[in-house]
Amino acid sequence: MTAIYFDNNATTRPDPRVVEAMLPFLGSGFGNPSSMHQRGEAAKMAVQAARAQVQALIGAERPSEIVFTSGGTESNNTAILAAIAAKPDRREIITSAVEHPAVLTTCEWLENTQGFRLHKIPVDERGRLDVAAYEAALSERVALVTFMWANNETGVVFPVAELAKMGKAHGALFHTDAVQAVGKMPIDVQATDIDMLSLSGHKLHAPQGIGALYVRRSIAFTPLLHGGRQERGRRGGTENTPGIVALGEAAELAGTHLVEEETHVRKLRDRLEQNLIARIADCFVVGDCESRLDNTCNIAFHHVEGEDAILLMDNAGLAASLGSACAAGSFEPSHVLLAMKLPDSAVRGGVRFSLSRDNTEADVDRAIEIVANVIAKLRGISADTPNEGAPDTREDAHV
């Protein structure tokens, strides 16, 4: 088992306090929240408490605006399909070229099988959205705009509040995939024109298999899963009480750790990044260093296959990633890096390091040694070879 875990954008270690909170509902608290007896009532109260905890983390107006789901993919699919159902006279959708597959694949399915027109807004070489192209695509024909808040591969943060305001001016519904953003940066949906927001528990130290969708109370909503009256008729199926309780506890803890994300985690990320760039030749930081998640560092290594690097790093005790875990095994360059037009010599060499509050300076220092040795081995040179002429600032290290 790897000793150093730098793949937190793929999934996080469940916080022991989260596990402790959910355990009673895997044992004596097993009641169904829809049942009227005492066990059911206890489970119902726990679900209500968790709903309020998630509401508080994202700044929703009411707990009832939180719909619990199985995770980010279900939340994204539900939001997209509910939005087009709410605007039946509009047949266009706007998204970006760098969205998570849970959004892109759904939008492409609507285009290919349901006759919708899909606008994929491009990004520049730093992963920043082409806002002018977005503005040009907006019209009274657009039913939905769906942009991620933060990119899972590069950490680049989109100006979602501004984008939502622009979409709203044309009468479109606005959804954001905030799976990577929630718990890592302050969010206040009431201060924006966001209509729906997706989040996932296992990205913020809750277990896998639980998520939520924020739905502004004024929005007409069609459920994805039909069944009983759970979630006020917006998501059929017996509630996952242990998972919901875990997500609530994780949300509350995330709120208390936001300053730590902006200070401790960012300091660790910068230490890792600056040392790798200074020590290893022919590599650069992928993404916009001025607007990205504090925990995320994506470095592209010229003339290196990222898959080979990941495997060797893992063997040496460091877990990192090529990018989206959902695309792993495809053996194709990342669609995000392709959209950013990385050089051919580097597009397969992008490695994502994503840290969390669990990491330490010792983790970072050991990781620097491992990465330097792995890249040197793959290039067939000594790890002690000086990095002559290598960029030593983040600005210079950009593609």
C-alpha positions as CSV (number, residue, x, y, z in Angstrom):
1,M,0.0,0.0,0.0
2,T,1.4,3.4,-1.0
3,A,2.6,5.5,1.9
4,I,2.0,8.9,0.4
5,Y,-1.4,9.7,-1.0
6,F,-1.6,12.6,-3.5
7,D,-4.8,11.5,-5.3
8,N,-7.4,13.4,-3.3
9,N,-9.3,14.7,-6.3
10,A,-10.1,11.1,-7.2
11,T,-11.3,10.2,-3.7
12,T,-10.4,11.2,-0.1
13,R,-9.8,9.1,3.0
14,P,-13.0,9.1,5.1
15,D,-12.3,11.3,8.2
16,P,-12.4,9.1,11.4
17,R,-15.0,11.5,12.8
18,V,-17.2,10.9,9.8
19,V,-16.9,7.1,10.2
20,E,-17.7,7.4,13.9
21,A,-20.8,9.5,13.1
22,M,-22.2,7.0,10.5
23,L,-21.4,3.7,12.4
24,P,-24.5,3.8,14.7
25,F,-26.7,3.8,11.6
26,L,-25.0,0.6,10.3
27,G,-26.0,-1.0,13.6
28,S,-28.8,-0.3,16.1
29,G,-29.9,2.8,14.1
30,F,-30.8,0.9,11.0
31,G,-34.4,2.2,10.8
32,N,-36.0,3.4,7.6
33,P,-36.5,7.2,7.7
34,S,-39.9,6.7,6.2
35,S,-41.2,4.5,9.0
36,M,-43.3,5.9,11.8
37,H,-41.9,4.0,14.7
38,Q,-39.0,5.2,16.9
39,R,-36.2,3.7,14.9
40,G,-37.6,5.3,11.8
41,E,-38.1,8.6,13.5
42,A,-34.5,8.5,14.8
43,A,-33.2,7.9,11.2
44,K,-35.4,10.7,9.9
45,M,-34.1,13.2,12.4
46,A,-30.5,12.2,11.5
47,V,-31.2,12.7,7.8
48,Q,-32.8,16.1,8.5
49,A,-29.7,17.2,10.6
50,A,-27.4,16.2,7.8
51,R,-29.5,18.1,5.3
52,A,-29.0,21.2,7.4
53,Q,-25.2,20.6,7.6
54,V,-24.9,20.4,3.8
55,Q,-27.1,23.5,3.4
56,A,-24.8,25.5,5.7
57,L,-21.7,24.5,3.8
58,I,-22.9,25.8,0.4
59,G,-25.0,28.7,1.7
60,A,-28.4,27.4,0.5
61,E,-31.5,29.2,1.8
62,R,-33.3,26.2,3.1
63,P,-32.5,22.6,4.0
64,S,-35.3,21.4,1.7
65,E,-33.2,22.6,-1.3
66,I,-30.7,19.7,-0.7
67,V,-31.6,16.5,-2.4
68,F,-29.5,13.5,-1.4
69,T,-28.2,11.3,-4.3
70,S,-25.7,8.5,-4.8
71,G,-22.9,10.9,-5.8
72,G,-21.7,13.4,-8.4
73,T,-22.7,11.5,-11.5
74,E,-26.3,11.0,-10.4
75,S,-26.5,14.7,-9.3
76,N,-25.1,15.9,-12.7
77,N,-27.4,13.7,-14.7
78,T,-30.4,14.7,-12.6
79,A,-29.7,18.4,-12.9
80,I,-29.2,18.2,-16.7
81,L,-32.3,16.2,-17.4
82,A,-34.4,18.2,-15.0
83,A,-33.3,21.5,-16.6
84,I,-34.3,20.5,-20.1
85,A,-37.6,19.1,-18.9
86,A,-38.3,22.5,-17.3
87,K,-37.6,24.4,-20.6
88,P,-39.3,22.2,-23.2
89,D,-39.4,24.9,-25.8
90,R,-35.6,25.4,-25.7
91,R,-33.4,23.0,-27.5
92,E,-29.8,24.2,-26.9
93,I,-27.3,23.4,-24.1
94,I,-24.1,25.1,-23.3
95,T,-21.2,23.5,-21.5
96,S,-17.3,23.6,-21.7
97,A,-14.9,21.4,-23.5
98,V,-13.2,20.4,-20.2
99,E,-16.2,19.1,-18.2
100,H,-16.1,15.8,-16.3
101,P,-17.4,12.9,-18.3
102,A,-20.5,12.8,-16.1
103,V,-21.6,16.1,-17.7
104,L,-20.0,15.8,-21.2
105,T,-21.3,12.3,-21.9
106,T,-24.9,13.2,-20.8
107,C,-24.9,16.4,-22.9
108,E,-23.5,14.5,-25.9
109,W,-26.2,11.8,-25.6
110,L,-28.8,14.6,-25.7
111,E,-27.2,16.0,-28.8
112,N,-26.8,12.7,-30.6
113,T,-30.1,11.0,-29.7
114,Q,-32.5,13.7,-28.6
115,G,-31.8,16.4,-31.2
116,F,-30.4,19.1,-28.9
117,R,-27.8,21.5,-30.1
118,L,-24.7,21.4,-27.9
119,H,-22.3,24.3,-27.6
120,K,-18.9,23.2,-26.1
121,I,-17.1,26.4,-25.1
122,P,-13.3,26.2,-25.5
123,V,-10.6,27.0,-23.1
124,D,-7.2,28.7,-23.6
125,E,-3.8,27.2,-23.0
126,R,-4.2,27.8,-19.2
127,G,-7.6,26.2,-19.0
128,R,-9.5,29.4,-18.7
129,L,-13.0,29.5,-20.3
130,D,-13.4,31.6,-23.4
131,V,-16.1,33.9,-22.0
132,A,-16.5,35.7,-25.3
133,A,-17.4,32.4,-27.0
134,Y,-19.8,31.7,-24.2
135,E,-21.5,35.1,-24.6
136,A,-21.9,34.5,-28.3
137,A,-23.5,31.1,-27.7
138,L,-26.1,32.5,-25.4
139,S,-29.6,33.1,-26.7
140,E,-33.3,32.6,-25.9
141,R,-32.9,29.0,-27.4
142,V,-30.7,27.8,-24.5
143,A,-32.4,25.7,-21.9
144,L,-29.3,24.9,-19.8
145,V,-25.9,26.2,-19.1
146,T,-23.7,23.7,-17.2
147,F,-20.1,24.6,-16.2
148,M,-17.9,23.0,-13.6
149,W,-16.8,25.2,-10.7
150,A,-13.3,23.8,-10.6
151,N,-11.6,21.4,-13.0
152,N,-10.8,18.0,-11.6
153,E,-7.6,17.6,-13.6
154,T,-6.0,21.1,-13.4
155,G,-7.8,22.7,-10.5
156,V,-8.6,25.7,-12.6
157,V,-11.6,27.6,-11.2
158,F,-14.2,29.1,-13.5
159,P,-15.9,32.4,-12.6
160,V,-19.1,30.6,-12.0
161,A,-21.0,33.6,-10.4
162,E,-20.4,35.7,-13.4
163,L,-21.2,32.9,-15.8
164,A,-24.5,32.2,-14.0
165,K,-25.5,35.8,-14.2
166,M,-24.9,35.9,-17.9
167,G,-27.0,32.7,-18.5
168,K,-29.8,34.0,-16.3
169,A,-30.0,37.2,-18.4
170,H,-31.1,35.0,-21.3
171,G,-33.6,32.9,-19.3
172,A,-31.4,29.7,-19.2
173,L,-31.2,27.5,-16.1
174,F,-27.7,27.3,-14.7
175,H,-26.1,24.2,-13.2
176,T,-22.6,23.8,-11.8
177,D,-20.7,20.6,-11.2
178,A,-19.0,21.7,-7.9
179,V,-17.8,18.2,-7.0
180,Q,-14.2,19.4,-6.8
181,A,-15.0,22.8,-5.3
182,V,-17.2,22.1,-2.3
183,G,-15.2,21.8,0.8
184,K,-12.1,23.3,-0.7
185,M,-13.3,26.9,-1.2
186,P,-16.0,29.1,0.3
187,I,-19.4,28.8,-1.5
188,D,-22.5,30.8,-1.1
189,V,-25.2,29.8,-3.6
190,Q,-27.6,32.5,-2.4
191,A,-25.1,35.2,-3.5
192,T,-25.3,33.8,-7.1
193,D,-27.8,33.0,-9.8
194,I,-26.9,29.2,-9.6
195,D,-30.1,27.1,-10.0
196,M,-28.5,23.7,-9.3
197,L,-25.2,22.5,-7.8
198,S,-23.8,19.0,-7.7
199,L,-21.5,17.7,-4.9
200,S,-20.1,14.4,-3.9
201,G,-19.2,13.1,-0.4
202,H,-16.1,11.1,-1.2
203,K,-14.3,14.3,-2.4
204,L,-14.6,15.8,1.1
205,H,-13.7,13.0,3.4
206,A,-17.0,11.1,3.4
207,P,-17.4,7.6,2.0
208,Q,-18.1,6.8,-1.6
209,G,-21.7,6.3,-2.8
210,I,-23.3,9.5,-1.3
211,G,-23.8,12.9,-2.8
212,A,-26.2,15.8,-3.1
213,L,-27.9,18.1,-5.5
214,Y,-28.8,21.7,-4.6
215,V,-32.0,22.7,-6.2
216,R,-33.1,26.3,-5.8
217,R,-36.7,26.2,-4.4
218,S,-38.2,28.2,-7.3
219,I,-37.1,25.7,-9.9
220,A,-39.5,23.3,-11.6
221,F,-38.0,19.9,-11.0
222,T,-38.5,16.5,-12.6
223,P,-36.9,13.6,-10.7
224,L,-34.5,11.2,-12.4
225,L,-35.5,8.3,-10.2
226,H,-39.2,7.7,-9.7
227,G,-40.6,5.8,-6.8
228,G,-41.8,6.7,-3.4
229,R,-42.1,10.1,-1.8
230,Q,-38.5,10.2,-0.5
231,E,-36.7,13.5,-0.8
232,R,-40.0,15.3,-1.2
233,G,-40.7,13.3,-4.3
234,R,-37.5,14.4,-6.0
235,R,-35.6,11.1,-5.7
236,G,-37.3,7.8,-5.2
237,G,-35.7,5.1,-3.1
238,T,-35.0,4.4,0.5
239,E,-32.5,7.0,1.9
240,N,-28.9,5.9,2.5
241,T,-29.0,7.0,6.1
242,P,-25.5,6.0,7.1
243,G,-24.1,7.7,4.0
244,I,-26.2,10.8,4.5
245,V,-25.1,11.1,8.1
246,A,-21.5,10.8,7.0
247,L,-21.9,13.5,4.3
248,G,-23.5,15.8,6.9
249,E,-20.6,15.3,9.3
250,A,-18.1,15.7,6.5
251,A,-19.8,18.9,5.4
252,E,-19.6,20.4,8.9
253,L,-16.0,19.4,9.2
254,A,-15.2,20.9,5.8
255,G,-16.6,24.2,6.9
256,T,-14.2,24.3,9.8
257,H,-11.2,23.4,7.6
258,L,-11.6,25.9,4.8
259,V,-8.9,28.2,6.2
260,E,-6.6,25.2,6.5
261,E,-7.3,24.5,2.8
262,E,-6.3,28.0,1.9
263,T,-3.1,28.0,4.0
264,H,-1.7,24.7,5.0
265,V,-2.7,22.7,2.0
266,R,-1.8,25.5,-0.4
267,K,1.7,25.8,1.2
268,L,2.3,22.1,0.8
269,R,1.1,22.2,-2.9
270,D,3.4,25.1,-3.6
271,R,6.3,23.4,-1.9
272,L,5.8,20.3,-4.1
273,E,5.3,22.3,-7.3
274,Q,8.2,24.7,-7.0
275,N,10.7,22.0,-6.1
276,L,9.6,19.7,-8.9
277,I,9.8,22.6,-11.5
278,A,13.2,23.6,-10.2
279,R,14.6,20.1,-10.1
280,I,13.2,18.4,-13.2
281,A,14.0,19.7,-16.7
282,D,11.4,19.9,-19.5
283,C,8.3,20.1,-17.5
284,F,5.7,22.8,-16.8
285,V,2.6,23.5,-14.6
286,V,-0.7,22.9,-16.4
287,G,-3.4,25.4,-15.7
288,D,-4.0,28.9,-14.4
289,C,-1.8,29.4,-11.3
290,E,-3.8,32.6,-10.5
291,S,-7.2,30.9,-10.2
292,R,-7.1,27.2,-9.2
293,L,-7.8,25.0,-6.2
294,D,-5.3,25.2,-3.4
295,N,-4.7,21.5,-3.3
296,T,-4.2,20.7,-7.0
297,C,-1.0,20.6,-9.1
298,N,-0.8,19.2,-12.6
299,I,2.6,19.0,-14.1
300,A,3.3,17.9,-17.7
301,F,6.6,16.1,-18.3
302,H,7.9,16.3,-21.8
303,H,8.8,13.0,-23.5
304,V,7.3,10.9,-20.7
305,E,4.3,8.6,-20.7
306,G,2.2,9.6,-17.7
307,E,0.9,6.0,-17.2
308,D,4.4,4.7,-16.9
309,A,5.3,7.5,-14.4
310,I,2.2,6.8,-12.3
311,L,3.0,3.1,-12.0
312,L,6.6,3.7,-11.1
313,M,5.6,6.3,-8.5
314,D,3.1,3.9,-7.0
315,N,5.8,1.2,-6.7
316,A,8.0,3.7,-4.9
317,G,5.2,4.6,-2.4
318,L,3.5,7.6,-4.0
319,A,-0.1,7.6,-5.3
320,A,-0.8,10.2,-7.9
321,S,-3.0,10.3,-11.0
322,L,-3.2,11.0,-14.7
323,G,-6.3,13.2,-14.1
324,S,-9.9,12.0,-14.0
325,A,-10.2,8.6,-12.3
326,C,-13.3,8.0,-14.4
327,A,-11.2,8.1,-17.6
328,A,-8.4,5.8,-16.3
329,G,-7.6,2.9,-18.5
330,S,-8.7,4.7,-21.7
331,F,-5.0,4.9,-22.9
332,E,-6.0,8.2,-24.7
333,P,-4.7,11.6,-23.9
334,S,-6.9,13.6,-21.4
335,H,-9.6,15.5,-23.2
336,V,-8.8,18.4,-20.8
337,L,-5.2,18.6,-21.8
338,L,-6.1,18.2,-25.5
339,A,-8.6,21.1,-25.1
340,M,-5.8,23.2,-23.7
341,K,-3.6,22.4,-26.7
342,L,-0.6,21.1,-24.9
343,P,2.4,20.2,-27.0
344,D,2.4,16.8,-28.5
345,S,5.6,16.0,-26.5
346,A,3.8,16.7,-23.2
347,V,0.1,15.9,-23.7
348,R,0.5,12.3,-22.5
349,G,2.9,13.3,-19.7
350,G,0.5,15.2,-17.4
351,V,0.5,14.0,-13.8
352,R,-2.0,15.3,-11.3
353,F,-1.0,15.7,-7.6
354,S,-3.9,16.5,-5.4
355,L,-3.3,17.0,-1.7
356,S,-5.5,17.2,1.4
357,R,-5.4,18.2,5.0
358,D,-4.1,14.7,5.8
359,N,-0.7,15.4,4.1
360,T,2.5,16.7,5.7
361,E,5.7,18.4,4.7
362,A,7.4,15.1,5.1
363,D,5.0,13.6,2.5
364,V,5.9,16.4,0.1
365,D,9.7,16.1,0.6
366,R,9.6,12.4,0.0
367,A,7.3,12.8,-3.0
368,I,9.8,15.2,-4.6
369,E,12.5,12.6,-4.4
370,I,10.3,9.9,-5.8
371,V,9.1,12.0,-8.8
372,A,12.5,13.2,-9.7
373,N,13.9,9.6,-9.6
374,V,11.0,8.3,-11.7
375,I,11.2,10.9,-14.4
376,A,15.0,10.5,-14.5
377,K,14.5,6.7,-14.9
378,L,12.0,7.1,-17.7
379,R,14.2,9.5,-19.5
380,G,17.2,7.3,-19.0
381,I,19.3,9.8,-17.1
382,S,20.6,10.3,-13.6
383,A,18.3,11.9,-11.1
384,D,21.3,14.0,-10.0
385,T,21.7,15.6,-13.4
386,P,21.4,19.4,-12.8
387,N,18.3,21.0,-14.3
388,E,20.1,23.6,-16.3
389,G,17.9,26.4,-17.6
390,A,14.8,25.0,-16.1
391,P,12.1,27.6,-15.1
392,D,12.1,28.4,-11.4
393,T,8.9,30.4,-11.1
394,R,5.4,29.3,-11.7
395,E,4.7,32.0,-14.3
396,D,7.8,30.9,-16.4
397,A,6.8,27.2,-15.9
398,H,3.6,27.5,-17.9
399,V,3.3,26.1,-21.3
